[in-house]
Amino acid sequence: MPSTLPDGDPVPVDGALPGSALAGLGQRPFAFYVHVPFCVTRCGYCDFNTYTATELGPGASRDSYADTAIGEVRMARRVLGDVDLPVETVFVGGGTPTLLPPEDLGRVLAAIDAEFGLAPGAEVTTEANPESVDEAYVHRLREQGFTRVSYGMQSAREHILAVLERTHTPGRVPQVVEWTRKAGFEHINLDLIYGTPGETDDDWRASLEAALAAEPDHVSAYALIVEEGTRLAAQVKRGELTAPDDDAMADRYLIADELLESHGLHWYEISNWAADPRAACRHNMLYWTGADWWGVGPGAHSHVGGTRWWNVKHPAAYAARLAEGTTPAHAREILHAEDRRFERIMLELRLAQGCPANLLDDKAVRRAIDDGLIERAPYDRGRAVLTRRGRLLADAVLRTLT
């Protein structure tokens, strides 16, 4: 089952935000995240807040979910007041959002547009599993106003997909990418995972090459994390599978960076490569650069003006709160100035554009430059940018700089 929610301060029953959060509202970019918590099966490595039919229980269903989510969109409008807040990006994640009909996803998008207004050229993304869509589905999705699709490819090797308990076959990905492009989507991402037990360097290269052959304009590559409470963690603990090796993970990252760069996809965030700036995920860039966003759905997190909150996790509890007219928020925290400074460094340092040098201790940065972890030339221009080696050691570099 998904991990537990963090503790925090209580949230007023009407969801009201403190004045510090509302100050400057509308001066920062604003986005929506919509969480769809449904999956056909639970993958062995996954600890996301998702539910299969047998886990869901009474009080929530796929059929009613769009209406419930729309209720939170309308609550967001009441909480945020009448400030002009054009929505720059919408990202629908999960779970498997494409288990819902495209028209249901479109109704949630239409509610966001009606309450807040979508900014001209807004990026509207949904995640999808390759087996959850067909050609007709992606055409209907495009008709609902979606502009970008992110597919969970994970691997092109059947034995790796089996360890991850993914249900699609390797040949499915190029087919759905072709359908998606024909439907009029300009931006398509493929998600990959490296470090799965049993994976070799050749397996990883094959997955990268298969992804590139499909010609997406964006690839995300993430190191496998063995999360406590998952079936994968239990298999590793019992010795049935070997835990991911840190040195092998570093080698796989270098393979990805070199191969993707050689095919015209350039890193703009440690785990993300895009064909050009237009192909970068604008929604994630807003997360990484301190924007405001409202997270709709069970377990979804939100951030407005230094106040962060998170919703109750179970879909039934979430639906019950909204039916009563009360906030679905479980708890919240107000970030102090030093917290916000640390988070800004942590997030912006992951970007190819780096973070402002004046946020960092000069002596610590100079040592990192000498150690080959920070680029010298950008620092002389006022930005701290990780080298390729620095990207491999990003968490350790962050600790030394803060």
N, C-alpha and C positions, 0 to 999 in steps of 0.2 A: 504494500500500500504506500501511497505518497508519504513523504516525511512530514513532521508536524510543523505548525506555524510558529514563528517566533513570538515571544511575549512583547508587550508594548504598553503604551498608555491607552486608557479607554477612549472611545470615540463617541461624541454626542449622538443620540438616537436619530437625529435628523441629518447626521453627516457633516454638520457645519465645520468649516475650517477656521483656524486661528487667523487673526488679522495679518500676521507676518507672512502667511502663505498667500493671502490675497493681494498683498502689496506687490505692485509690478505685474499683476496678472494681465496678460495680453501683450506685454512687452517682450515675452519670451515665446519661442515656438511652442505650439500645442499639438498633441497627438492623442490618439486612442489606441489602446491595445484591447482586443476582444478575445477572451479565452473560451474555447469550446472544449469541454472536459470529457469527451467521449472517444473511446477506441473500441474496435472489434475485439482485439486481444491485447494483453499487456506484454510488451517486449521485456525480456529478462533483465535488461540493463536499465530500464526506465524507472525513475522515481518521481516523474512529473505528476501533477495533480490531475489525473485522468481516471476514468471509470469505465469498465466494461458493463454490459447489460446485467450480469450477475452481481456486480459490485454496487450497482446504482441504488437499488432498493426503491421503496415508494417515495412519492413526493417530488419527483423530478423525472423528466423524460426529454428525449430529443425533440419530440413533436412540439412541446411547449417552450423549448429553450429560447427561441428567437424572441418571443414575446417577453420572457423574463429579462433577457439582456436589454431589450428596448426600455424596460422599466428602469434599469439602472442608468441608461443614457439620459432619460428624462430627469432622473434624480440628480445627475451630474449638472444638468443645466440649472436646476433649482439651487444647488449648493454654490455654484460658481457665479450666479447672478447674471445680469444682462451685459456683462463685459463682452466686447467683440472678440471672439476667439476662433478665427478660421482654423480649421483642422488641416495641418500640413501633411500628416500621414495617418493611415489606419493599418494596423497589422493584426490579422486574425490568426491565432495560434492555438496549439492544443497539446495533447489530444490530436484528433484528426478532424479538423474543421469541415473537411469535404465529406464527412458522413452526413452532414445536413444538406438539404437541397440548396442549390445556388440561390433560389428565390428567398429562402430564409436568411442566408447570409446577406443578400441584397436588401432585405427589409431592415436589418440592423444598420447597414451602411446608410440607407435612406433616412433612418431616424437620426443618426449622427449629423447628416447633412441638414435635415430639417431643424434640429435644435441648435446647431452651431455653425453650419455652413462649411462645406469642403473648400479649401483654398484652391485657386486655379492651379491646375497641374498636380493636384494632390496624388501622392503615391498610395496605392491601396493594395496590400499584399495579403495573400492567404497561404498558409502552409498546407501541404497535401501529401498523402502517401501515394506512391505510384499506382497501387492497386485500387485506390478509392475513387478514381476518376476514369471516365472514358471520353471519347471525342465529343459527344453531345454535351457532356457535363461541362467541359472547359469552355465550349462556345457559350453556354448559358451563363457561366461565371463571368465571362468577358462582358456579356450583355448587362450584367448587374452593376458594372462599373469598376471591377477589379482590374488593376494594371500590371500586377506582378504575381508570380507564383513561385513558391519555394518548395521543392520536392525533397523528401527524405530518402535519398538514394542509399547512403551509408556505405555500400560496397558493391563491387561488380563480381565478387566471388561467392558462389553458392554456399561453400562451407563457412564462410564468415557470416553471411546472412543467417545461416542456421544457428550459429552460436548466439547472435544477437536476437534471434527469434523474430526476424523480419519475414513477412509473408510474401513479398513480391519476388519475382525472378529477375536476374540481371537484365534480360532482354526487354523488360517492361519499361525501363527508364527512357531509352531513346524513342520508344513509341509515344509515350505521353508527352515528351518534350516536343516532338514533331506536331502532335495534335495541338499543343498549347501555342506553339508559334503560328500554326495555321489559323487559330482562333483570334489572332491579332495581338497577342501578348508580346511586347517588345523586351521585357525583362523577365528572365527565368534564372532561378538559382537552384543549384544542386548541393545538398548537404552530404558530407562524407564524414566517416568516423575512422580514425586510425588507432592501432594498438589493441585491437581485439585479440584475445587469446587464440593462438594458432595462426595468426597472420604473419606472413613473411614480407620482406621488402618487395619481392616480386608481386605478391598479392596486392600490395598497396600501389605499386606502379600501375598494375593492371586496372585498378579502380580509378585512378587519376586519368589514365589514358581513355578509359571508357567514358568517363564524365566529359572530358574534353572533346571526344568524338561526337557527343550530342550537341556541342556548340552552345552551351549556356553562356550568358554574359557575366555570370557571377558564380563563384564556388566558395562554399564554407567548408573548412576542414577542422574537426575538433578531436582532441585526444579523448579516448574513452576513459571515463571516470567510473570506478567500481563503487557505486553508492550503497551505503548500509541499508539493509532491509530489502534489497532486490534479490531476485533469483540468481542473478549473476554473482552477487557477493556471496551467496550461500554456496554456489558451486566452487568458487575460488577458495572459500574457507574449508570446504571438504576435500580440497586437493584435486577435484575433477578437472579444473581449469587453472592455468597459471596466471598470476596477476600480471598486469602490464608492466613492462620493464622501462625504467626512466631513460636509459641510454637508447633503447630501441625507439622510444617515443620521439626523442630528439632527432634521431636519424630519419624517421618518417616525416617529421616536420620539414627538415631540410630538403628531402626528396620532393615534397609537395611544393615548397617555395620555388625550387629550381625549375621543376617541370611546368608549373602554372605560369611562372614568369616567362619561360621560353615560348609559351603559347599565347602570350599577350594579355594574361590576366595578372594584374599587379596588386600587391598587398596594400590595403589601406587601413586594416586593423589586423591584429595578430593572427586571427583565425579566418580572415575574409579577404578574397581576391576578386577584383572586378576588371572588366575590359576597359572601362573609362570612368570618369567621375559620375557620369549620368547613370551608370549601372550599379554604383554603390547603393547599399540599402539605406535610404534616407531615414527610415524609421529608427534603425539601430543607431545611426549617427546622432539622432536627437537624444537617445538614451546616454550616449557617451559624451555628449557635450552640454549636459545640464539643463535640458529643456523640461517643460511640464508635460505630463501625460496622465490620462485617466485610464485605469485598468478595469475593464468590465468582465465580470464572470467570477465563479468560485475560485478562491485562491489567488486572484489577480492582484498585482501590486500597482500602486499609483504614486505619483510624485507631483506636488504642486508647491512651488516656492519654498523648498526646504522642508516641507512636511511630507512624510511618506506613510502610507497606510496599506493594509492588505486585508482582503476579504476572507470571510469564513470559507472553509475548504469544500465542504460537501455540497453538491448541487441542490439537495433537498433543503438544507439549512439556508442556503443562499436564496432559493426561491421563496421560502417561508418569510424571510426577512423583508424581501421586496413586496410580497403580498400584503404584509402588515403596514407597509409604508415607512419602514425604518431602514437605516443604512445597513448594507450587508458587510460593512467593515468590521473586522475582528479586533484590530488594535492599530495604533499608529505611533510614530516617533517624530519629534521635531529635531532636525539636524542643527547642531550648533556650528558656528563659523569654522572651527577647527575640523569638525567632521566633514563639512562641505569642502574645505580645502583638500583634505586627504582624499576624498572620493574623486574630486576633480583630477588630482594628480594620477590616481589609480586608473581612472578611465581614459583620460586623454593621453597618458603615456603609452597606451596600447595602440594609438593611432599613428599612421605614417606621418601625419602633420605634427605629432608630438604634443607636449604641453608647454605652457609659458615657462621660460627659464627662471623668471623672477619668483616663481612659487617654490623653488628648490634651494637647498643649501649649496652655495657655489663650490665649496671645497669637496663636498661629496660628489658633485657632478664631475668635477675635474678628475677625481680618482676613478670614476666610472669611465670617463673618456680614456684615461691611461690604460684601463683594463680592457678596452675594446668593447664596452657595453653601450656607450652613448656616442652618437656621431659628433665629430668635432665642428664641422662647418655649420650645421644648423644651430648649434649652441652659440656660436659666435654671432649668429643673427637673432638670438633671443628665443630659440626653441630647443627643447630637449627631446631628441628622437633616438629611439633604440636602434642599435645595429642589428644585424641578423642574429649574432650571438646573444645580444641583449634580449631579443625576443624569446630565445630559448630559456632565458633565466629571468623573465620579466618579474615574477613575484619576488625573487631575491633582490633584483635591482631596486624595486619599489621600496623594499625595507631599508636599503642603504640610503636612499634619497630622502626618506621621510622620518 
